[in-house]
Amino acid sequence: MKKIGLIITTLLMFQLLSAQINMSSNGYVTIGSTADATFPLDVRGYTKFQTGSYNNVTVGMTITQYQGDVALDPLSSNTGSLGYYKRWSSIYVNNISYTTLTKFSDERCKKNITPINNSLQKILKLNGVKFDYKQEFFKNEKTNKLTNQIGLLAQEVQKVFPELISYDSVQNLYGIMYDDLIPVIIEAMKEQQTQIESLKKAISKNKISSKKQIINSESDLNDLSETNYNELTKLSQNSPNPFTQSTEIEYYLSESANRALLCIYDLNGLQIKSYQLTNKGNGSITISGAELRPGMYLYTLIVDGKAIDTKRMILTE
């Protein structure tokens, strides 16, 4: 009877275990389901990893799945999310792919909130680098996964932002919390934009001041309004000068000019020629040597009855 009872008990236990553990023909094992495993070890449902205790508190990690979302919680007398408690060993992952990664940042959870100052000055002390990881630190990783990396050096970052550095005493390695660097970069960009706007105002003010000096040096333009500083009317020296056959005179007329004339005078002040200028902006007029006798002449740009500038040209035989 004892043997029969033992056989029955064994069969019941085997049936119970087989309902929870299944091994497929390829050696894959499913725990918590009778379905074939999709990985060498396929665990379905609530999972717990218990590594010991610390100050009479169970240390480890639980993994629970809720409608496709995975929650990782520390095993302790308290509750929290992965990373909230540091009572268990670090989790090392070489590559993580995800569509959304959320870090709790509710204002209601925070206190002692202060602004980040001198962000730009600190950011300028950091150096982005390209590098390859050493194979001895990642023995199980493929070589092509360790090359052509881009990042920062933790020891350099620690000098500027020690709060962004994590240290693993077991591996004796430093890490950088890159996502916490984003607020610093935002504040640095705001500081930089403030400097840019300040420089723009200084440059604009300097341009206006320079144009005022030009206008003040032209006795015939003293009454030109400040709104026309950006549209100064100018007269250039003829080229070539001296000339024998023809010469070109360039000019610039502001959009506010109504009537403009280019007049040619001899040295006695007698007007020899007069040309009406109709094109606004940059323009030019060609003077033929056949129209004048060899000698020295003065030509003047007159806009709305005011002499803007006078220059001298020479016609040779």
Secondary structure, DSSP 8 states (H G I E B T S, - for coil): -HHHHHHHHHHHHHHHHHHHEEE-TTS-EEES-SS--SSSEEE-S-EEEEEEEETTEEEEEEEEEETTEEEEEE-SSS---TTT--SS-----S----S-------GGG--S-----SHHHHHTT---EEE---GGG-TTS-GGGSSSEEE--HHHHHHH-GGGEEEETTTTEEEE-GGGGHHHHHHHHHHHHHHHHHHHHHHHHHHHHHHHHHHHH-GGGTT--GGGGGG--EE---BSSSBSSEEEEEEEE-TT---EEEEEE-TTS-EEEEEEE---EEEEEEEEGGGS-SEEEEEEEEETTEEEEEEEEEE--
